[in-house]
Amino acid sequence: MVDSLKKKLVPLQPGQSFKFTVLETLDRIKEEFQFLQAQYHSLKIECEKLASEKTEMQRHYIMVSFSTLILSDLPYAPVNTA
């Protein structure tokens, strides 16, 4: 980012307004801010998705653990194959 700004900046010419350079810099800052906002939004959505998946996995783990506990407490009854 800094290198691209250095390449695009031109020295002021006699009679050239300083405001143009300031406005140009502000536009670049605005674009960078919008890019960072979009990146933040996408990362926030990804985090929410991962949190939801984590909750779902914990729910499945509890169900499997509970089922295993119940099955281990059942008395063993041999099956007659005759």
PDB file of N, CA, C and O in Angstrom:
ATOM      1  N   MET A   1       0.833  -1.195   0.000  1.00  0.00           N
ATOM      2  CA  MET A   1       0.000   0.000   0.000  1.00  0.00           C
ATOM      3  C   MET A   1       0.865   1.240   0.000  1.00  0.00           C
ATOM      4  O   MET A   1       0.628   2.152  -0.793  1.00  0.00           O
ATOM      5  N   VAL A   2       1.859   1.302   0.864  1.00  0.00           N
ATOM      6  CA  VAL A   2       2.704   2.488   0.947  1.00  0.00           C
ATOM      7  C   VAL A   2       3.494   2.662  -0.340  1.00  0.00           C
ATOM      8  O   VAL A   2       3.643   3.784  -0.825  1.00  0.00           O
ATOM      9  N   ASP A   3       4.009   1.553  -0.908  1.00  0.00           N
ATOM     10  CA  ASP A   3       4.745   1.648  -2.163  1.00  0.00           C
ATOM     11  C   ASP A   3       3.872   2.170  -3.288  1.00  0.00           C
ATOM     12  O   ASP A   3       4.321   2.978  -4.101  1.00  0.00           O
ATOM     13  N   SER A   4       2.616   1.712  -3.343  1.00  0.00           N
ATOM     14  CA  SER A   4       1.723   2.181  -4.401  1.00  0.00           C
ATOM     15  C   SER A   4       1.417   3.662  -4.234  1.00  0.00           C
ATOM     16  O   SER A   4       1.246   4.370  -5.227  1.00  0.00           O
ATOM     17  N   LEU A   5       1.343   4.151  -2.982  1.00  0.00           N
ATOM     18  CA  LEU A   5       1.116   5.583  -2.769  1.00  0.00           C
ATOM     19  C   LEU A   5       2.325   6.389  -3.212  1.00  0.00           C
ATOM     20  O   LEU A   5       2.179   7.460  -3.801  1.00  0.00           O
ATOM     21  N   LYS A   6       3.522   5.880  -2.930  1.00  0.00           N
ATOM     22  CA  LYS A   6       4.725   6.599  -3.317  1.00  0.00           C
ATOM     23  C   LYS A   6       4.835   6.714  -4.831  1.00  0.00           C
ATOM     24  O   LYS A   6       5.268   7.744  -5.348  1.00  0.00           O
ATOM     25  N   LYS A   7       4.447   5.663  -5.540  1.00  0.00           N
ATOM     26  CA  LYS A   7       4.542   5.670  -6.991  1.00  0.00           C
ATOM     27  C   LYS A   7       3.555   6.642  -7.619  1.00  0.00           C
ATOM     28  O   LYS A   7       3.864   7.263  -8.637  1.00  0.00           O
ATOM     29  N   LYS A   8       2.374   6.783  -7.029  1.00  0.00           N
ATOM     30  CA  LYS A   8       1.333   7.602  -7.637  1.00  0.00           C
ATOM     31  C   LYS A   8       1.450   9.083  -7.276  1.00  0.00           C
ATOM     32  O   LYS A   8       0.916   9.934  -7.988  1.00  0.00           O
ATOM     33  N   LEU A   9       2.147   9.404  -6.170  1.00  0.00           N
ATOM     34  CA  LEU A   9       2.254  10.798  -5.757  1.00  0.00           C
ATOM     35  C   LEU A   9       3.191  11.546  -6.706  1.00  0.00           C
ATOM     36  O   LEU A   9       4.275  11.065  -7.039  1.00  0.00           O
ATOM     37  N   VAL A  10       2.764  12.697  -7.121  1.00  0.00           N
ATOM     38  CA  VAL A  10       3.571  13.528  -8.009  1.00  0.00           C
ATOM     39  C   VAL A  10       3.914  14.806  -7.258  1.00  0.00           C
ATOM     40  O   VAL A  10       3.091  15.318  -6.498  1.00  0.00           O
ATOM     41  N   PRO A  11       5.117  15.326  -7.462  1.00  0.00           N
ATOM     42  CA  PRO A  11       5.442  16.576  -6.774  1.00  0.00           C
ATOM     43  C   PRO A  11       4.555  17.715  -7.261  1.00  0.00           C
ATOM     44  O   PRO A  11       4.102  17.718  -8.406  1.00  0.00           O
ATOM     45  N   LEU A  12       4.315  18.674  -6.386  1.00  0.00           N
ATOM     46  CA  LEU A  12       3.472  19.817  -6.732  1.00  0.00           C
ATOM     47  C   LEU A  12       4.164  20.680  -7.782  1.00  0.00           C
ATOM     48  O   LEU A  12       5.361  20.956  -7.693  1.00  0.00           O
ATOM     49  N   GLN A  13       3.401  21.092  -8.759  1.00  0.00           N
ATOM     50  CA  GLN A  13       3.888  21.999  -9.798  1.00  0.00           C
ATOM     51  C   GLN A  13       3.528  23.423  -9.395  1.00  0.00           C
ATOM     52  O   GLN A  13       2.592  23.624  -8.621  1.00  0.00           O
ATOM     53  N   PRO A  14       4.254  24.412  -9.906  1.00  0.00           N
ATOM     54  CA  PRO A  14       3.888  25.806  -9.590  1.00  0.00           C
ATOM     55  C   PRO A  14       2.449  26.079 -10.028  1.00  0.00           C
ATOM     56  O   PRO A  14       2.062  25.764 -11.154  1.00  0.00           O
ATOM     57  N   GLY A  15       1.680  26.657  -9.141  1.00  0.00           N
ATOM     58  CA  GLY A  15       0.294  26.980  -9.433  1.00  0.00           C
ATOM     59  C   GLY A  15      -0.669  25.830  -9.160  1.00  0.00           C
ATOM     60  O   GLY A  15      -1.884  26.015  -9.234  1.00  0.00           O
ATOM     61  N   GLN A  16      -0.151  24.656  -8.848  1.00  0.00           N
ATOM     62  CA  GLN A  16      -1.018  23.501  -8.563  1.00  0.00           C
ATOM     63  C   GLN A  16      -1.552  23.628  -7.139  1.00  0.00           C
ATOM     64  O   GLN A  16      -0.824  24.015  -6.224  1.00  0.00           O
ATOM     65  N   SER A  17      -2.806  23.306  -6.965  1.00  0.00           N
ATOM     66  CA  SER A  17      -3.442  23.423  -5.666  1.00  0.00           C
ATOM     67  C   SER A  17      -3.040  22.251  -4.776  1.00  0.00           C
ATOM     68  O   SER A  17      -2.983  21.110  -5.236  1.00  0.00           O
ATOM     69  N   PHE A  18      -2.763  22.527  -3.516  1.00  0.00           N
ATOM     70  CA  PHE A  18      -2.422  21.491  -2.545  1.00  0.00           C
ATOM     71  C   PHE A  18      -3.638  20.657  -2.199  1.00  0.00           C
ATOM     72  O   PHE A  18      -3.498  19.493  -1.823  1.00  0.00           O
ATOM     73  N   LYS A  19      -4.830  21.223  -2.318  1.00  0.00           N
ATOM     74  CA  LYS A  19      -6.064  20.526  -1.966  1.00  0.00           C
ATOM     75  C   LYS A  19      -6.271  19.279  -2.829  1.00  0.00           C
ATOM     76  O   LYS A  19      -6.804  18.277  -2.353  1.00  0.00           O
ATOM     77  N   PHE A  20      -5.859  19.339  -4.074  1.00  0.00           N
ATOM     78  CA  PHE A  20      -6.021  18.189  -4.955  1.00  0.00           C
ATOM     79  C   PHE A  20      -5.285  16.983  -4.389  1.00  0.00           C
ATOM     80  O   PHE A  20      -5.821  15.875  -4.383  1.00  0.00           O
ATOM     81  N   THR A  21      -4.088  17.186  -3.924  1.00  0.00           N
ATOM     82  CA  THR A  21      -3.310  16.085  -3.349  1.00  0.00           C
ATOM     83  C   THR A  21      -3.974  15.579  -2.064  1.00  0.00           C
ATOM     84  O   THR A  21      -4.020  14.373  -1.825  1.00  0.00           O
ATOM     85  N   VAL A  22      -4.478  16.480  -1.253  1.00  0.00           N
ATOM     86  CA  VAL A  22      -5.154  16.077  -0.022  1.00  0.00           C
ATOM     87  C   VAL A  22      -6.420  15.290  -0.355  1.00  0.00           C
ATOM     88  O   VAL A  22      -6.684  14.253   0.254  1.00  0.00           O
ATOM     89  N   LEU A  23      -7.201  15.775  -1.314  1.00  0.00           N
ATOM     90  CA  LEU A  23      -8.422  15.064  -1.699  1.00  0.00           C
ATOM     91  C   LEU A  23      -8.096  13.694  -2.279  1.00  0.00           C
ATOM     92  O   LEU A  23      -8.785  12.712  -2.003  1.00  0.00           O
ATOM     93  N   GLU A  24      -7.052  13.638  -3.073  1.00  0.00           N
ATOM     94  CA  GLU A  24      -6.642  12.353  -3.648  1.00  0.00           C
ATOM     95  C   GLU A  24      -6.242  11.383  -2.534  1.00  0.00           C
ATOM     96  O   GLU A  24      -6.606  10.208  -2.567  1.00  0.00           O
ATOM     97  N   THR A  25      -5.503  11.875  -1.562  1.00  0.00           N
ATOM     98  CA  THR A  25      -5.102  11.034  -0.428  1.00  0.00           C
ATOM     99  C   THR A  25      -6.315  10.595   0.383  1.00  0.00           C
ATOM    100  O   THR A  25      -6.395   9.445   0.815  1.00  0.00           O
ATOM    101  N   LEU A  26      -7.248  11.501   0.586  1.00  0.00           N
ATOM    102  CA  LEU A  26      -8.466  11.141   1.313  1.00  0.00           C
ATOM    103  C   LEU A  26      -9.261  10.078   0.568  1.00  0.00           C
ATOM    104  O   LEU A  26      -9.819   9.175   1.191  1.00  0.00           O
ATOM    105  N   ASP A  27      -9.320  10.171  -0.751  1.00  0.00           N
ATOM    106  CA  ASP A  27     -10.008   9.157  -1.543  1.00  0.00           C
ATOM    107  C   ASP A  27      -9.337   7.794  -1.380  1.00  0.00           C
ATOM    108  O   ASP A  27     -10.015   6.773  -1.265  1.00  0.00           O
ATOM    109  N   ARG A  28      -8.017   7.783  -1.371  1.00  0.00           N
ATOM    110  CA  ARG A  28      -7.294   6.521  -1.189  1.00  0.00           C
ATOM    111  C   ARG A  28      -7.574   5.941   0.192  1.00  0.00           C
ATOM    112  O   ARG A  28      -7.781   4.738   0.346  1.00  0.00           O
ATOM    113  N   ILE A  29      -7.578   6.817   1.193  1.00  0.00           N
ATOM    114  CA  ILE A  29      -7.866   6.355   2.560  1.00  0.00           C
ATOM    115  C   ILE A  29      -9.288   5.804   2.636  1.00  0.00           C
ATOM    116  O   ILE A  29      -9.531   4.783   3.279  1.00  0.00           O
ATOM    117  N   LYS A  30     -10.211   6.477   1.985  1.00  0.00           N
ATOM    118  CA  LYS A  30     -11.601   6.027   1.981  1.00  0.00           C
ATOM    119  C   LYS A  30     -11.723   4.650   1.313  1.00  0.00           C
ATOM    120  O   LYS A  30     -12.423   3.772   1.817  1.00  0.00           O
ATOM    121  N   GLU A  31     -11.040   4.470   0.182  1.00  0.00           N
ATOM    122  CA  GLU A  31     -11.076   3.174  -0.512  1.00  0.00           C
ATOM    123  C   GLU A  31     -10.487   2.080   0.364  1.00  0.00           C
ATOM    124  O   GLU A  31     -11.039   0.984   0.456  1.00  0.00           O
ATOM    125  N   GLU A  32      -9.360   2.382   1.008  1.00  0.00           N
ATOM    126  CA  GLU A  32      -8.724   1.395   1.878  1.00  0.00           C
ATOM    127  C   GLU A  32      -9.634   1.051   3.057  1.00  0.00           C
ATOM    128  O   GLU A  32      -9.734  -0.114   3.443  1.00  0.00           O
ATOM    129  N   PHE A  33     -10.289   2.048   3.625  1.00  0.00           N
ATOM    130  CA  PHE A  33     -11.212   1.831   4.733  1.00  0.00           C
ATOM    131  C   PHE A  33     -12.381   0.949   4.302  1.00  0.00           C
ATOM    132  O   PHE A  33     -12.778   0.039   5.029  1.00  0.00           O
ATOM    133  N   GLN A  34     -12.926   1.219   3.125  1.00  0.00           N
ATOM    134  CA  GLN A  34     -14.036   0.407   2.626  1.00  0.00           C
ATOM    135  C   GLN A  34     -13.594  -1.030   2.392  1.00  0.00           C
ATOM    136  O   GLN A  34     -14.342  -1.968   2.669  1.00  0.00           O
ATOM    137  N   PHE A  35     -12.365  -1.203   1.878  1.00  0.00           N
ATOM    138  CA  PHE A  35     -11.827  -2.545   1.679  1.00  0.00           C
ATOM    139  C   PHE A  35     -11.701  -3.267   3.023  1.00  0.00           C
ATOM    140  O   PHE A  35     -12.072  -4.435   3.141  1.00  0.00           O
ATOM    141  N   LEU A  36     -11.176  -2.567   4.037  1.00  0.00           N
ATOM    142  CA  LEU A  36     -11.022  -3.173   5.353  1.00  0.00           C
ATOM    143  C   LEU A  36     -12.370  -3.489   5.989  1.00  0.00           C
ATOM    144  O   LEU A  36     -12.513  -4.501   6.676  1.00  0.00           O
ATOM    145  N   GLN A  37     -13.358  -2.629   5.764  1.00  0.00           N
ATOM    146  CA  GLN A  37     -14.703  -2.896   6.287  1.00  0.00           C
ATOM    147  C   GLN A  37     -15.277  -4.163   5.649  1.00  0.00           C
ATOM    148  O   GLN A  37     -15.875  -4.992   6.334  1.00  0.00           O
ATOM    149  N   ALA A  38     -15.094  -4.306   4.342  1.00  0.00           N
ATOM    150  CA  ALA A  38     -15.599  -5.500   3.653  1.00  0.00           C
ATOM    151  C   ALA A  38     -14.891  -6.748   4.166  1.00  0.00           C
ATOM    152  O   ALA A  38     -15.518  -7.788   4.367  1.00  0.00           O
ATOM    153  N   GLN A  39     -13.588  -6.638   4.374  1.00  0.00           N
ATOM    154  CA  GLN A  39     -12.820  -7.763   4.898  1.00  0.00           C
ATOM    155  C   GLN A  39     -13.298  -8.119   6.311  1.00  0.00           C
ATOM    156  O   GLN A  39     -13.472  -9.295   6.631  1.00  0.00           O
ATOM    157  N   TYR A  40     -13.506  -7.114   7.143  1.00  0.00           N
ATOM    158  CA  TYR A  40     -13.996  -7.330   8.504  1.00  0.00           C
ATOM    159  C   TYR A  40     -15.353  -8.027   8.478  1.00  0.00           C
ATOM    160  O   TYR A  40     -15.594  -8.971   9.231  1.00  0.00           O
ATOM    161  N   HIS A  41     -16.237  -7.548   7.598  1.00  0.00           N
ATOM    162  CA  HIS A  41     -17.573  -8.129   7.506  1.00  0.00           C
ATOM    163  C   HIS A  41     -17.492  -9.603   7.119  1.00  0.00           C
ATOM    164  O   HIS A  41     -18.182 -10.442   7.697  1.00  0.00           O
ATOM    165  N   SER A  42     -16.651  -9.911   6.145  1.00  0.00           N
ATOM    166  CA  SER A  42     -16.536 -11.296   5.702  1.00  0.00           C
ATOM    167  C   SER A  42     -15.930 -12.173   6.802  1.00  0.00           C
ATOM    168  O   SER A  42     -16.358 -13.313   6.984  1.00  0.00           O
ATOM    169  N   LEU A  43     -14.938 -11.655   7.538  1.00  0.00           N
ATOM    170  CA  LEU A  43     -14.349 -12.426   8.637  1.00  0.00           C
ATOM    171  C   LEU A  43     -15.344 -12.611   9.785  1.00  0.00           C
ATOM    172  O   LEU A  43     -15.363 -13.657  10.435  1.00  0.00           O
ATOM    173  N   LYS A  44     -16.158 -11.606  10.027  1.00  0.00           N
ATOM    174  CA  LYS A  44     -17.173 -11.704  11.082  1.00  0.00           C
ATOM    175  C   LYS A  44     -18.185 -12.798  10.736  1.00  0.00           C
ATOM    176  O   LYS A  44     -18.574 -13.584  11.600  1.00  0.00           O
ATOM    177  N   ILE A  45     -18.607 -12.846   9.478  1.00  0.00           N
ATOM    178  CA  ILE A  45     -19.550 -13.883   9.041  1.00  0.00           C
ATOM    179  C   ILE A  45     -18.915 -15.262   9.178  1.00  0.00           C
ATOM    180  O   ILE A  45     -19.574 -16.212   9.602  1.00  0.00           O
ATOM    181  N   GLU A  46     -17.636 -15.374   8.820  1.00  0.00           N
ATOM    182  CA  GLU A  46     -16.931 -16.651   8.940  1.00  0.00           C
ATOM    183  C   GLU A  46     -16.844 -17.089  10.408  1.00  0.00           C
ATOM    184  O   GLU A  46     -17.025 -18.268  10.714  1.00  0.00           O
ATOM    185  N   CYS A  47     -16.571 -16.152  11.307  1.00  0.00           N
ATOM    186  CA  CYS A  47     -16.505 -16.474  12.740  1.00  0.00           C
ATOM    187  C   CYS A  47     -17.860 -16.930  13.264  1.00  0.00           C
ATOM    188  O   CYS A  47     -17.940 -17.877  14.046  1.00  0.00           O
ATOM    189  N   GLU A  48     -18.914 -16.264  12.840  1.00  0.00           N
ATOM    190  CA  GLU A  48     -20.260 -16.662  13.267  1.00  0.00           C
ATOM    191  C   GLU A  48     -20.594 -18.056  12.762  1.00  0.00           C
ATOM    192  O   GLU A  48     -21.210 -18.849  13.473  1.00  0.00           O
ATOM    193  N   LYS A  49     -20.186 -18.354  11.527  1.00  0.00           N
ATOM    194  CA  LYS A  49     -20.429 -19.675  10.947  1.00  0.00           C
ATOM    195  C   LYS A  49     -19.669 -20.742  11.743  1.00  0.00           C
ATOM    196  O   LYS A  49     -20.217 -21.803  12.043  1.00  0.00           O
ATOM    197  N   LEU A  50     -18.412 -20.462  12.081  1.00  0.00           N
ATOM    198  CA  LEU A  50     -17.613 -21.416  12.847  1.00  0.00           C
ATOM    199  C   LEU A  50     -18.174 -21.607  14.254  1.00  0.00           C
ATOM    200  O   LEU A  50     -18.166 -22.722  14.776  1.00  0.00           O
ATOM    201  N   ALA A  51     -18.652 -20.547  14.863  1.00  0.00           N
ATOM    202  CA  ALA A  51     -19.255 -20.658  16.201  1.00  0.00           C
ATOM    203  C   ALA A  51     -20.500 -21.528  16.146  1.00  0.00           C
ATOM    204  O   ALA A  51     -20.747 -22.334  17.043  1.00  0.00           O
ATOM    205  N   SER A  52     -21.281 -21.361  15.086  1.00  0.00           N
ATOM    206  CA  SER A  52     -22.487 -22.171  14.919  1.00  0.00           C
ATOM    207  C   SER A  52     -22.124 -23.650  14.729  1.00  0.00           C
ATOM    208  O   SER A  52     -22.760 -24.532  15.306  1.00  0.00           O
ATOM    209  N   GLU A  53     -21.096 -23.909  13.913  1.00  0.00           N
ATOM    210  CA  GLU A  53     -20.648 -25.289  13.697  1.00  0.00           C
ATOM    211  C   GLU A  53     -20.122 -25.896  14.992  1.00  0.00           C
ATOM    212  O   GLU A  53     -20.360 -27.070  15.272  1.00  0.00           O
ATOM    213  N   LYS A  54     -19.407 -25.097  15.780  1.00  0.00           N
ATOM    214  CA  LYS A  54     -18.884 -25.573  17.063  1.00  0.00           C
ATOM    215  C   LYS A  54     -20.033 -25.983  17.985  1.00  0.00           C
ATOM    216  O   LYS A  54     -19.981 -27.038  18.618  1.00  0.00           O
ATOM    217  N   THR A  55     -21.053 -25.159  18.057  1.00  0.00           N
ATOM    218  CA  THR A  55     -22.214 -25.465  18.895  1.00  0.00           C
ATOM    219  C   THR A  55     -22.875 -26.754  18.438  1.00  0.00           C
ATOM    220  O   THR A  55     -23.255 -27.591  19.256  1.00  0.00           O
ATOM    221  N   GLU A  56     -23.008 -26.907  17.136  1.00  0.00           N
ATOM    222  CA  GLU A  56     -23.623 -28.120  16.582  1.00  0.00           C
ATOM    223  C   GLU A  56     -22.789 -29.360  16.909  1.00  0.00           C
ATOM    224  O   GLU A  56     -23.338 -30.403  17.265  1.00  0.00           O
ATOM    225  N   MET A  57     -21.470 -29.245  16.789  1.00  0.00           N
ATOM    226  CA  MET A  57     -20.587 -30.377  17.102  1.00  0.00           C
ATOM    227  C   MET A  57     -20.666 -30.731  18.593  1.00  0.00           C
ATOM    228  O   MET A  57     -20.662 -31.908  18.953  1.00  0.00           O
ATOM    229  N   GLN A  58     -20.738 -29.718  19.451  1.00  0.00           N
ATOM    230  CA  GLN A  58     -20.863 -29.989  20.883  1.00  0.00           C
ATOM    231  C   GLN A  58     -22.180 -30.696  21.187  1.00  0.00           C
ATOM    232  O   GLN A  58     -22.234 -31.593  22.028  1.00  0.00           O
ATOM    233  N   ARG A  59     -23.230 -30.287  20.502  1.00  0.00           N
ATOM    234  CA  ARG A  59     -24.536 -30.920  20.694  1.00  0.00           C
ATOM    235  C   ARG A  59     -24.473 -32.400  20.291  1.00  0.00           C
ATOM    236  O   ARG A  59     -24.992 -33.266  20.995  1.00  0.00           O
ATOM    237  N   HIS A  60     -23.830 -32.676  19.148  1.00  0.00           N
ATOM    238  CA  HIS A  60     -23.693 -34.071  18.703  1.00  0.00           C
ATOM    239  C   HIS A  60     -22.845 -34.875  19.696  1.00  0.00           C
ATOM    240  O   HIS A  60     -23.161 -36.025  20.003  1.00  0.00           O
ATOM    241  N   TYR A  61     -21.787 -34.270  20.182  1.00  0.00           N
ATOM    242  CA  TYR A  61     -20.920 -34.959  21.140  1.00  0.00           C
ATOM    243  C   TYR A  61     -21.703 -35.342  22.397  1.00  0.00           C
ATOM    244  O   TYR A  61     -21.576 -36.459  22.899  1.00  0.00           O
ATOM    245  N   ILE A  62     -22.503 -34.418  22.894  1.00  0.00           N
ATOM    246  CA  ILE A  62     -23.306 -34.701  24.093  1.00  0.00           C
ATOM    247  C   ILE A  62     -24.304 -35.825  23.821  1.00  0.00           C
ATOM    248  O   ILE A  62     -24.497 -36.705  24.659  1.00  0.00           O
ATOM    249  N   MET A  63     -24.940 -35.791  22.639  1.00  0.00           N
ATOM    250  CA  MET A  63     -25.906 -36.852  22.295  1.00  0.00           C
ATOM    251  C   MET A  63     -25.217 -38.209  22.223  1.00  0.00           C
ATOM    252  O   MET A  63     -25.753 -39.194  22.732  1.00  0.00           O
ATOM    253  N   VAL A  64     -24.046 -38.283  21.606  1.00  0.00           N
ATOM    254  CA  VAL A  64     -23.323 -39.555  21.493  1.00  0.00           C
ATOM    255  C   VAL A  64     -22.861 -40.020  22.868  1.00  0.00           C
ATOM    256  O   VAL A  64     -22.960 -41.204  23.192  1.00  0.00           O
ATOM    257  N   SER A  65     -22.354 -39.090  23.679  1.00  0.00           N
ATOM    258  CA  SER A  65     -21.905 -39.457  25.031  1.00  0.00           C
ATOM    259  C   SER A  65     -23.069 -39.987  25.861  1.00  0.00           C
ATOM    260  O   SER A  65     -22.934 -40.985  26.569  1.00  0.00           O
ATOM    261  N   PHE A  66     -24.200 -39.320  25.771  1.00  0.00           N
ATOM    262  CA  PHE A  66     -25.384 -39.745  26.515  1.00  0.00           C
ATOM    263  C   PHE A  66     -25.844 -41.126  26.035  1.00  0.00           C
ATOM    264  O   PHE A  66     -26.183 -41.987  26.847  1.00  0.00           O
ATOM    265  N   SER A  67     -25.853 -41.330  24.724  1.00  0.00           N
ATOM    266  CA  SER A  67     -26.261 -42.634  24.178  1.00  0.00           C
ATOM    267  C   SER A  67     -25.309 -43.724  24.626  1.00  0.00           C
ATOM    268  O   SER A  67     -25.749 -44.821  24.970  1.00  0.00           O
ATOM    269  N   THR A  68     -24.018 -43.449  24.629  1.00  0.00           N
ATOM    270  CA  THR A  68     -23.026 -44.430  25.069  1.00  0.00           C
ATOM    271  C   THR A  68     -23.221 -44.768  26.538  1.00  0.00           C
ATOM    272  O   THR A  68     -23.132 -45.930  26.934  1.00  0.00           O
ATOM    273  N   LEU A  69     -23.485 -43.757  27.334  1.00  0.00           N
ATOM    274  CA  LEU A  69     -23.704 -43.971  28.764  1.00  0.00           C
ATOM    275  C   LEU A  69     -24.928 -44.858  28.994  1.00  0.00           C
ATOM    276  O   LEU A  69     -24.886 -45.775  29.815  1.00  0.00           O
ATOM    277  N   ILE A  70     -25.999 -44.592  28.282  1.00  0.00           N
ATOM    278  CA  ILE A  70     -27.222 -45.385  28.424  1.00  0.00           C
ATOM    279  C   ILE A  70     -26.971 -46.824  27.984  1.00  0.00           C
ATOM    280  O   ILE A  70     -27.387 -47.759  28.669  1.00  0.00           O
ATOM    281  N   LEU A  71     -26.296 -47.015  26.851  1.00  0.00           N
ATOM    282  CA  LEU A  71     -26.027 -48.364  26.352  1.00  0.00           C
ATOM    283  C   LEU A  71     -25.106 -49.141  27.287  1.00  0.00           C
ATOM    284  O   LEU A  71     -25.246 -50.355  27.433  1.00  0.00           O
ATOM    285  N   SER A  72     -24.173 -48.450  27.913  1.00  0.00           N
ATOM    286  CA  SER A  72     -23.251 -49.159  28.812  1.00  0.00           C
ATOM    287  C   SER A  72     -23.953 -49.577  30.109  1.00  0.00           C
ATOM    288  O   SER A  72     -23.500 -50.502  30.783  1.00  0.00           O
ATOM    289  N   ASP A  73     -25.033 -48.917  30.459  1.00  0.00           N
ATOM    290  CA  ASP A  73     -25.774 -49.271  31.675  1.00  0.00           C
ATOM    291  C   ASP A  73     -26.813 -50.367  31.445  1.00  0.00           C
ATOM    292  O   ASP A  73     -27.351 -50.917  32.406  1.00  0.00           O
ATOM    293  N   LEU A  74     -27.102 -50.690  30.177  1.00  0.00           N
ATOM    294  CA  LEU A  74     -28.085 -51.736  29.902  1.00  0.00           C
ATOM    295  C   LEU A  74     -27.503 -53.097  30.243  1.00  0.00           C
ATOM    296  O   LEU A  74     -26.342 -53.367  29.938  1.00  0.00           O
ATOM    297  N   PRO A  75     -28.300 -53.963  30.876  1.00  0.00           N
ATOM    298  CA  PRO A  75     -27.786 -55.311  31.186  1.00  0.00           C
ATOM    299  C   PRO A  75     -27.599 -56.117  29.889  1.00  0.00           C
ATOM    300  O   PRO A  75     -28.369 -56.001  28.936  1.00  0.00           O
ATOM    301  N   TYR A  76     -26.574 -56.911  29.904  1.00  0.00           N
ATOM    302  CA  TYR A  76     -26.292 -57.728  28.724  1.00  0.00           C
ATOM    303  C   TYR A  76     -27.187 -58.949  28.731  1.00  0.00           C
ATOM    304  O   TYR A  76     -27.233 -59.690  29.713  1.00  0.00           O
ATOM    305  N   ALA A  77     -27.896 -59.158  27.640  1.00  0.00           N
ATOM    306  CA  ALA A  77     -28.773 -60.336  27.535  1.00  0.00           C
ATOM    307  C   ALA A  77     -28.284 -61.151  26.338  1.00  0.00           C
ATOM    308  O   ALA A  77     -28.298 -60.672  25.204  1.00  0.00           O
ATOM    309  N   PRO A  78     -27.859 -62.367  26.596  1.00  0.00           N
ATOM    310  CA  PRO A  78     -27.376 -63.196  25.461  1.00  0.00           C
ATOM    311  C   PRO A  78     -28.519 -63.515  24.511  1.00  0.00           C
ATOM    312  O   PRO A  78     -29.664 -63.703  24.924  1.00  0.00           O
ATOM    313  N   VAL A  79     -28.184 -63.571  23.242  1.00  0.00           N
ATOM    314  CA  VAL A  79     -29.182 -63.838  22.219  1.00  0.00           C
ATOM    315  C   VAL A  79     -29.161 -65.328  21.920  1.00  0.00           C
ATOM    316  O   VAL A  79     -28.099 -65.902  21.676  1.00  0.00           O
ATOM    317  N   ASN A  80     -30.339 -65.958  21.937  1.00  0.00           N
ATOM    318  CA  ASN A  80     -30.430 -67.392  21.617  1.00  0.00           C
ATOM    319  C   ASN A  80     -30.404 -67.536  20.096  1.00  0.00           C
ATOM    320  O   ASN A  80     -31.205 -66.933  19.381  1.00  0.00           O
ATOM    321  N   THR A  81     -29.476 -68.339  19.632  1.00  0.00           N
ATOM    322  CA  THR A  81     -29.372 -68.564  18.185  1.00  0.00           C
ATOM    323  C   THR A  81     -29.913 -69.929  17.790  1.00  0.00           C
ATOM    324  O   THR A  81     -29.816 -70.310  16.623  1.00  0.00           O
ATOM    325  N   ALA A  82     -30.476 -70.667  18.725  1.00  0.00           N
ATOM    326  CA  ALA A  82     -30.953 -72.014  18.421  1.00  0.00           C
ATOM    327  C   ALA A  82     -32.316 -72.038  17.827  1.00  0.00           C
ATOM    328  O   ALA A  82     -32.839 -73.111  17.523  1.00  0.00           O
TER     329      ALA A  82
END
